[in-house]
Amino acid sequence: METPDKILAGLLLLAMAAFPVAVFLYLRTAYRKGRWPEVKTAAIVAVVAMLIPLGLRIWVDWEVSHFLRVIEHPFALGSIFFILLMWLAHRALMARIGDTHDHH
């Protein structure tokens, strides 16, 4: 292992060791502030904060995979064009209906 690799491995180990210490200090501060109810709230907030990036990553990957599957489908472009055409027809019809109701 070369020197830069050893430095990076050492920093990674330091970060892994610092995380439990930071969690402990966070919960200890919450305990000092409001005892166990505050610790419970702080723990829930911490867990939710750590799960948000994971949830966003899963959601984005899921959406991208569905979008790619639609684009790769042989009828996808025709379907997209048909939906766009129906949306434009709907907008034109709603504009026409709005114009006729404005004159009465």
N, CA, C and O of each residue as an XYZ file, in Angstrom:
416
protein
N       0.849     -1.168      0.000
C       0.000      0.000      0.000
C       0.904      1.243      0.000
O       1.829      1.361      0.804
N       0.610      2.151     -0.914
C       1.414      3.372     -1.011
C       0.993      4.377      0.056
O      -0.040      4.213      0.704
N       1.794      5.404      0.228
C       1.569      6.389      1.284
C       0.217      7.103      1.155
O      -0.488      7.223      2.156
N      -0.180      7.590     -0.055
C      -1.506      8.234     -0.138
C      -2.643      7.275      0.224
O      -3.634      7.688      0.826
N      -2.506      6.009     -0.139
C      -3.528      5.036      0.221
C      -3.595      4.840      1.734
O      -4.681      4.701      2.297
N      -2.442      4.828      2.387
C      -2.402      4.676      3.839
C      -3.031      5.886      4.524
O      -3.740      5.753      5.522
N      -2.760      7.068      3.971
C      -3.346      8.291      4.547
C      -4.863      8.259      4.398
O      -5.585      8.576      5.344
N      -5.350      7.880      3.222
C      -6.799      7.812      3.000
C      -7.445      6.748      3.879
O      -8.532      6.968      4.415
N      -6.790      5.592      4.036
C      -7.319      4.545      4.907
C      -7.359      5.022      6.357
O      -8.312      4.740      7.083
N      -6.324      5.743      6.773
C      -6.311      6.298      8.133
C      -7.419      7.305      8.352
O      -8.055      7.304      9.406
N      -7.661      8.165      7.374
C      -8.755      9.146      7.486
C     -10.109      8.460      7.517
O     -11.008      8.886      8.242
N     -10.258      7.403      6.733
C     -11.512      6.653      6.743
C     -11.744      6.005      8.107
O     -12.852      6.057      8.640
N     -10.709      5.401      8.668
C     -10.830      4.811     10.007
C     -11.134      5.880     11.056
O     -11.920      5.644     11.974
N     -10.519      7.046     10.925
C     -10.795      8.146     11.849
C     -12.254      8.588     11.754
O     -12.903      8.829     12.772
N     -12.759      8.692     10.545
C     -14.160      9.079     10.358
C     -15.095      8.020     10.932
O     -16.108      8.345     11.551
N     -14.751      6.753     10.723
C     -15.596      5.676     11.258
C     -15.571      5.666     12.783
O     -16.578      5.337     13.410
N     -14.443      6.018     13.389
C     -14.349      6.078     14.847
C     -15.025      7.339     15.386
O     -15.571      7.318     16.489
N     -14.997      8.425     14.634
C     -15.576      9.688     15.093
C     -17.101      9.667     15.057
O     -17.739     10.378     15.834
N     -17.693      8.878     14.186
C     -19.150      8.876     14.064
C     -19.838      8.426     15.353
O     -20.727      9.131     15.829
N     -19.466      7.274     15.942
C     -20.130      6.902     17.207
C     -19.893      7.912     18.325
O     -20.767      8.123     19.166
N     -18.729      8.529     18.339
C     -18.448      9.553     19.352
C     -19.376     10.745     19.155
O     -19.912     11.281     20.125
N     -19.571     11.167     17.894
C     -20.470     12.293     17.616
C     -21.908     11.951     18.001
O     -22.616     12.795     18.551
N     -22.347     10.727     17.720
C     -23.702     10.308     18.101
C     -23.843     10.321     19.621
O     -24.844     10.804     20.150
N     -22.841      9.792     20.322
C     -22.877      9.784     21.782
C     -22.962     11.208     22.338
O     -23.770     11.478     23.226
N     -22.143     12.109     21.826
C     -22.159     13.490     22.310
C     -23.491     14.169     22.002
O     -23.997     14.946     22.811
N     -24.057     13.874     20.830
C     -25.355     14.445     20.453
C     -26.445     13.985     21.415
O     -27.252     14.791     21.879
N     -26.466     12.698     21.709
C     -27.497     12.167     22.609
C     -27.245     12.603     24.055
O     -28.199     12.834     24.799
N     -25.990     12.719     24.461
C     -25.683     13.190     25.818
C     -26.144     14.630     26.002
O     -26.677     14.993     27.051
N     -25.934     15.447     24.970
C     -26.399     16.837     25.035
C     -27.921     16.889     25.125
O     -28.474     17.694     25.873
N     -28.589     16.040     24.371
C     -30.052     15.988     24.438
C     -30.512     15.543     25.826
O     -31.498     16.064     26.347
N     -29.802     14.581     26.429
C     -30.161     14.113     27.771
C     -30.003     15.235     28.793
O     -30.854     15.414     29.664
N     -28.929     15.978     28.684
C     -28.710     17.087     29.611
C     -29.751     18.195     29.434
O     -30.090     18.902     30.383
N     -30.243     18.332     28.223
C     -31.216     19.397     27.948
C     -32.604     19.038     28.479
O     -33.266     19.873     29.095
N     -33.046     17.802     28.245
C     -34.421     17.476     28.629
C     -34.630     16.048     29.072
O     -35.760     15.562     29.031
N     -33.621     15.379     29.481
C     -33.666     13.993     29.943
C     -34.135     13.062     28.838
O     -33.908     13.334     27.659
N     -34.794     11.954     29.211
C     -35.081     10.894     28.243
C     -36.065     11.278     27.131
O     -35.878     10.832     25.999
N     -37.089     12.071     27.391
C     -37.959     12.464     26.260
C     -37.193     13.216     25.165
O     -37.452     13.036     23.975
N     -36.258     14.052     25.582
C     -35.454     14.797     24.602
C     -34.510     13.863     23.844
O     -34.267     14.059     22.653
N     -33.975     12.843     24.533
C     -33.102     11.863     23.874
C     -33.888     11.083     22.827
O     -33.394     10.834     21.727
N     -35.113     10.700     23.173
C     -35.965      9.965     22.224
C     -36.213     10.809     20.974
O     -36.084     10.315     19.854
N     -36.564     12.062     21.162
C     -36.800     12.960     20.027
C     -35.537     13.142     19.197
O     -35.586     13.111     17.968
N     -34.408     13.333     19.867
C     -33.139     13.535     19.165
C     -32.749     12.288     18.371
O     -32.245     12.390     17.253
N     -32.983     11.117     18.953
C     -32.653      9.872     18.250
C     -33.520      9.699     17.012
O     -33.021      9.283     15.966
N     -34.798     10.007     17.109
C     -35.694      9.900     15.950
C     -35.273     10.876     14.862
O     -35.244     10.525     13.682
N     -34.948     12.102     15.258
C     -34.496     13.101     14.279
C     -33.211     12.640     13.597
O     -33.063     12.795     12.384
N     -32.283     12.075     14.368
C     -31.016     11.614     13.800
C     -31.232     10.465     12.817
O     -30.635     10.451     11.740
N     -32.074      9.511     13.176
C     -32.330      8.365     12.286
C     -32.997      8.833     10.998
O     -32.614      8.411      9.907
N     -33.988      9.700     11.125
C     -34.667     10.212      9.928
C     -33.684     10.988      9.050
O     -33.708     10.858      7.826
N     -32.828     11.789      9.668
C     -31.850     12.567      8.896
C     -30.870     11.659      8.157
O     -30.428     11.994      7.058
N     -30.527     10.523      8.742
C     -29.609      9.603      8.071
C     -30.303      8.794      6.986
O     -29.658      8.357      6.033
N     -31.614      8.588      7.119
C     -32.345      7.795      6.128
C     -32.813      8.609      4.922
O     -33.098      8.036      3.870
N     -32.896      9.929      5.055
C     -33.364     10.765      3.940
C     -32.502     10.605      2.689
O     -33.063     10.409      1.611
N     -31.164     10.676      2.770
C     -30.374     10.487      1.537
C     -30.572      9.107      0.907
O     -30.589      8.983     -0.318
N     -30.720      8.074      1.735
C     -30.961      6.726      1.209
C     -32.301      6.674      0.479
O     -32.398      6.120     -0.616
N     -33.322      7.248      1.088
C     -34.639      7.261      0.449
C     -34.643      8.031     -0.854
O     -35.260      7.603     -1.830
N     -33.961      9.160     -0.876
C     -33.874      9.937     -2.112
C     -33.135      9.171     -3.201
O     -33.521      9.207     -4.369
N     -32.072      8.479     -2.812
C     -31.302      7.704     -3.791
C     -32.149      6.579     -4.390
O     -32.134      6.360     -5.602
N     -32.881      5.875     -3.540
C     -33.744      4.787     -4.019
C     -34.828      5.345     -4.932
O     -35.110      4.766     -5.981
N     -35.439      6.467     -4.544
C     -36.510      7.056     -5.347
C     -35.994      7.503     -6.713
O     -36.630      7.236     -7.732
N     -34.843      8.182     -6.739
C     -34.284      8.658     -8.009
C     -33.925      7.473     -8.910
O     -34.233      7.488    -10.101
N     -33.279      6.451     -8.351
C     -32.935      5.275     -9.159
C     -34.180      4.610     -9.724
O     -34.187      4.170    -10.873
N     -35.237      4.535     -8.916
C     -36.490      3.907     -9.358
C     -37.118      4.717    -10.492
O     -37.553      4.152    -11.496
N     -37.163      6.034    -10.333
C     -37.741      6.890    -11.371
C     -36.929      6.819    -12.664
O     -37.504      6.730    -13.749
N     -35.615      6.858    -12.561
C     -34.760      6.808    -13.746
C     -34.929      5.481    -14.465
O     -34.994      5.446    -15.694
N     -35.002      4.383    -13.711
C     -35.154      3.073    -14.358
C     -36.493      2.986    -15.091
O     -36.559      2.436    -16.190
N     -37.556      3.521    -14.496
C     -38.853      3.511    -15.185
C     -38.828      4.395    -16.424
O     -39.373      4.024    -17.463
N     -38.200      5.560    -16.322
C     -38.118      6.456    -17.465
C     -37.335      5.810    -18.605
O     -37.741      5.894    -19.764
N     -36.213      5.166    -18.278
C     -35.415      4.496    -19.312
C     -36.183      3.345    -19.948
O     -36.083      3.115    -21.154
N     -36.946      2.626    -19.137
C     -37.741      1.526    -19.677
C     -38.804      2.051    -20.649
O     -39.078      1.417    -21.668
N     -39.394      3.195    -20.340
C     -40.396      3.783    -21.234
C     -39.744      4.235    -22.534
O     -40.291      4.002    -23.612
N     -38.592      4.874    -22.448
C     -37.909      5.368    -23.637
C     -37.457      4.209    -24.529
O     -37.502      4.319    -25.754
N     -37.020      3.098    -23.923
C     -36.521      1.967    -24.703
C     -37.637      1.136    -25.332
O     -37.376      0.325    -26.220
N     -38.865      1.327    -24.886
C     -39.990      0.561    -25.437
C     -40.222      0.989    -26.876
O     -40.131      2.179    -27.181
N     -40.521      0.042    -27.778
C     -40.667      0.409    -29.198
C     -41.788      1.399    -29.477
O     -41.701      2.174    -30.429
N     -42.839      1.385    -28.664
C     -43.955      2.295    -28.897
C     -43.875      3.541    -28.011
O     -44.821      4.327    -27.962
N     -42.765      3.722    -27.320
C     -42.674      4.804    -26.342
C     -42.804      6.175    -26.990
O     -43.572      7.007    -26.507
N     -42.083      6.427    -28.057
C     -42.143      7.748    -28.674
C     -43.531      8.031    -29.236
O     -44.017      9.159    -29.162
N     -44.162      7.014    -29.792
C     -45.537      7.188    -30.264
C     -46.482      7.485    -29.119
O     -47.379      8.318    -29.249
N     -46.285      6.803    -27.990
C     -47.124      7.044    -26.818
C     -46.917      8.435    -26.270
O     -47.880      9.109    -25.904
N     -45.665      8.878    -26.209
C     -45.369     10.218    -25.723
C     -45.996     11.261    -26.649
O     -46.567     12.245    -26.177
N     -45.892     11.054    -27.951
C     -46.495     11.974    -28.907
C     -48.017     11.986    -28.766
O     -48.633     13.050    -28.826
N     -48.631     10.808    -28.578
C     -50.081     10.723    -28.424
C     -50.543     11.455    -27.162
O     -51.542     12.174    -27.192
N     -49.820     11.275    -26.058
C     -50.186     11.945    -24.810
C     -50.035     13.459    -24.963
O     -50.875     14.220    -24.483
N     -48.976     13.889    -25.625
C     -48.770     15.315    -25.859
C     -49.891     15.882    -26.735
O     -50.395     16.974    -26.471
N     -50.277     15.143    -27.770
C     -51.364     15.572    -28.650
C     -52.690     15.655    -27.889
O     -53.451     16.603    -28.081
N     -52.973     14.669    -27.024
C     -54.211     14.694    -26.232
C     -54.204     15.857    -25.247
O     -55.241     16.477    -25.012
N     -53.041     16.155    -24.668
C     -52.946     17.279    -23.745
C     -53.209     18.594    -24.470
O     -53.917     19.459    -23.956
N     -52.633     18.745    -25.675
C     -52.871     19.965    -26.450
C     -54.335     20.092    -26.847
O     -54.896     21.187    -26.806
N     -54.959     18.979    -27.234
C     -56.378     19.004    -27.588
C     -57.216     19.379    -26.370
O     -58.171     20.147    -26.486
N     -56.870     18.852    -25.225
C     -57.589     19.181    -24.002
C     -57.461     20.667    -23.681
O     -58.450     21.315    -23.339
N     -56.244     21.211    -23.791
C     -56.032     22.630    -23.525
C     -56.843     23.502    -24.500
O     -57.439     24.503    -24.103
N     -56.853     23.105    -25.776
C     -57.618     23.866    -26.767
C     -59.102     23.800    -26.465
O     -59.802     24.807    -26.578
N     -59.592     22.629    -26.083
C     -61.011     22.479    -25.756
C     -61.367     23.293    -24.520
O     -62.406     23.952    -24.492
N     -60.522     23.256    -23.505
C     -60.801     24.025    -22.294
C     -60.752     25.527    -22.582
O     -61.539     26.287    -22.019
N     -59.847     25.958    -23.443
C     -59.789     27.372    -23.820
C     -61.058     27.756    -24.576
O     -61.603     28.838    -24.355
N     -61.530     26.896    -25.454
C     -62.753     27.160    -26.227
C     -63.962     27.224    -25.304
O     -64.815     28.098    -25.454
N     -64.037     26.302    -24.353
C     -65.156     26.298    -23.404
C     -65.090     27.559    -22.544
O     -66.125     28.159    -22.255
N     -63.910     27.963    -22.136
C     -63.755     29.191    -21.356
C     -64.169     30.411    -22.139
O     -64.748     31.335    -21.568
N     -63.887     30.447    -23.448
C     -64.282     31.585    -24.280
C     -65.783     31.671    -24.416
O     -66.332     32.773    -24.396
N     -66.470     30.546    -24.553
C     -67.920     30.586    -24.723
C     -68.622     30.968    -23.442
O     -69.683     31.590    -23.487
N     -68.054     30.609    -22.286
C     -68.693     30.970    -21.033
C     -68.446     32.434    -20.663
O     -69.207     32.998    -19.877
N     -67.427     33.045    -21.197
C     -67.140     34.438    -20.879
C     -68.144     35.398    -21.534
O     -68.342     36.504    -21.033
N     -68.769     35.002    -22.626
C     -69.681     35.894    -23.344
C     -71.090     35.894    -22.786
O     -71.877     36.777    -23.129
N     -71.434     34.948    -21.948
C     -72.805     34.881    -21.424
C     -72.953     35.667    -20.207
O     -74.042     35.720    -19.635
